[in-house]
Each structure stands twice: as C-alpha cells, then as structure tokens.
Amino acid sequence: MPERKSILWVYGLSALFIALNAYFIATERYLFSLIPFVLLIILIAIFSLDKLILGIVFFTPLSLPLYELMPGLDFNMFLPTEPLLFGVLLIFIFKLIIDRTFDKKIFYHPITILIGINLLWMFFTSLTSTMTIVSLKFFLSRLWFVIGFYIFAIQLFKNKLNIGKYFWFYTFSLIIVITYTLTRQSHYGFLDQEVANYMVNPLYNDHTAYAAALAMILPVMIGLLFLKNYSYWQRIAAFVVTIILIIALVFSYTRAAWLSLAVAFVMFLLVILKIKFRTFAIIVVSSVVILLLFWTQVYMKLEKNRQDASSNFSEQLQSVTNISTDASNRERLNRWSSAIRMFREKPVLGWGPGTYMFKYAPYQFSYERTEISTNSGDLGNAHSEYLGPLAESGLFGSLSFLAVVIASIYYAMRLYRNTKDKNTKIIILSVLIGLVTYYVHGILNNFLDTDKLSALFWGFTAIIVALDIAEKQNAKELESKEEEKK
C-alpha cells in the first residue's frame, strides 16, 4: 500500500505539473518550465555539492551577461553561474548556522583571515557609500565569488584529484570559447587586430579579460605536463591544450597578457632558484622606489614612444609603453588619475565599492581626456585592481587587497620550498605563476567583478591554502609517529 500511494503521488504531481506548464506556455510565461531544473540543482547541492561547484566552474567561461538576454534591465549578472553561486552562498550560511561541518583550519589560515578583513571593510564601506545599493550589490557578488570559488573550493581540494578536475573543467569550456573566437576571426582575417578586440563577445567582456584567463591557465597546463601521476595520454592532452592556448593568446592581440607572462617567468626563475620571500620583497620594493624616484625621466622617455598597437608581435610589445598616441594607454592613465583624485577627496572610506564608474567623470581633466573618454560610466572601471579599491574603499581597502596578494605569494613560496612531494611542488608553482600573471594584469585592468576571472583567481588561491593546510597536517602526523616510536 505505501508503494502504491507513492506511485499515485508521483503520477498525480507529474500530471499537475504538465497541466500547469501547458497553461503557462500557452500564456507565454516560460519561467515555470525551469522548476524541474531548479529542483535538480537543489538535489545536487544537498547530496553532491562538489559536483555543483565543478559544474559552476565548467559553465563559467560560457556564462552570458543577463543584459544580452534581456536588454534594458537596471541590473546585470552572469547566467547561469551567478544565480548558482548565490544558492551556494545560502548553503554556506545554512551550514554555518545549523550544520557546522566546515573545517576550522580554513578560517584560521592567514590568507583566509586577510580575505575576511578585506570583505568586512568592503561591507563597511558599502554602508557608508555614496551609492549604498550599488555598493551592496557589488559586495554581495564579491561575497558569493569568494564563498563558491575559495571557501567551498578549499573543501573540494581536500581530495587532491579535484584540483586537476578544477583545472580541466574550466579549460574544457575555455577551449569552446577559443574555438568560437578563432572561428569568427577566421572570417575577417587573423591579422586584423581591431576585429580581435570584439570577436570573443558576448562570452567575455572584451579580448583583455579573455587573454587574462588564457595567461592564467597556460602555466597550469604546462605544469600538468610534468606531473608524475599523469599517464602518457593525459600529458598528450595537456600538450595539445597548451598549444591551443598559445595560439589563442597570440591572436588575442593583448599586450597586458604578454607583459604579465614576462613578469611571471621572472617569478618562475626566482622560485626555482629558491630565492627567499624576503629577498623577493626587497627586489619588488626597490624596483617600485626606483621607478618613483625617476618617474619624471621615465615619463618623458615614454612620451617619445609613438608605436601604436599592431598585428606585428614586436610592434605590439613596443606599444605597451606608448602613452602619446595610443588611445587605450592614454585612457588608462586618465582613469588612474581620476581614481587618485577621488581617493584624495575621500581617503579613508572612499566613494563605495562599485561606484567608481558612476562617480569618476567630474575628476577627469580636459587635457587628459581621450577620444574614447566618456562621462556615462559605460566603458569599464578604474582599469586597476589596486587603484579601484583605493578610490572606492579608501587606503585600507587597497592595502587589505594587496595584503591578500602578498600573503598568497609568501605561503606559496614557503610551501614550494618546504614540501617534499614533487607533484605538490609542480601544482603550487603552476598556480603561483598563474596568479602572478593576474597580479600584474591587475595593475592594468580589473576583472574580479566577473565570474570569468574570479573562478581562477580565488580558485588558485584556494589551492595554495588547501595544500598548505594538508602539508601542515602531514607534518603533524609525521611528528606524532616519530614520538610514538620513541
């Protein structure tokens, strides 16, 4: 009897859904048809959250902005990833309040603490913002990126096999994006740089975000070639993907990506040579101080460079420092100058997270404006992960983010130096080099308000923390075993 009742319930509810769905389709209301998919996602989240996280990672390169599907809306988000990440955020809150199964080591790790401080300050400056609703929306999106791609990812990476899955899930869909982009470019000619700037739309905002993702994944794919536990065919696959990434990077015509890879290669040498973090910090600080001391002479030298962006590779690299005629470079300087002026007016609390694009227009000087300058705030943000927070959340907002960057480099370098496991060395070096490409990219652009780069940035940071926690745990177990022997 109980089995018969269950069957009747299934048939009854199915018939009811079919009838209601037919009615809503007839009246051109299609959202009701999504209910089965929503229920399926909820079931996956409850019984197999790791698969949901990996599914989100897979769909991230393929996600579409809402305004592409529904133009005219006052808000925007990436579909399907951000609604799913919001659900993950709710699950996190539920687990904290009721379940309490999270590994406390995650929250006590210095990198997590620094990320938490950055988020708390972002929340506080959202409350004091000049546009509170805008700032709270910005904070909320940053929060679900961190929870999904960092906190839950660390839990996921307790099983080291999931680290490889995380890489491959993102890369598989990125290859779909590459195929889509290169196919479109082939119709116009691969040597047309202007065409390359928008061929990746609408999957990525522009070619610079696309190239930043390529630059972050490339060191990881190269690293996978040297993993001992990889089979011959897995290495062949990693090699083929590496070639595809390089081809895509070349035809993206993105100067910042090549610059970031050049700096990342220097970082690679420093780590391989086992240079201590203190020495690395002295090198970086000294370079910045020298640059500031001789900035006038450097600026005058840069003004003499009139090489515009080109399909020629060497000319493309030369154009990086063209601040005389290159509109993109000049506009970037205009945005940076505006951010600094905004900071000077509100140095402590800033204007509020996410508000720069709405507030910077009056802070542009006429002689710094370019042919692509705008007052409407529709052509991007401050073009810097460091100056953006400076204007939006004050000095502490910028410093707290910079602290996360420095801590990630420190713990990655320390782990590489201390671990005896060769696979761990390869993985930690690969993600560190990938992160360094974005740290450099962050000087020239800012993409952490999108899912595309947040999945890589926070995911790679999570790998550093997960492996660091695992290494400490292994060290404690070895100590306890040695004590038992004694």
Beta strands, then each sheet from edge to edge (+ up, - down):
strand 1: 64-65
strand 2: 78-79
sheet 1: 1+ 2-
end
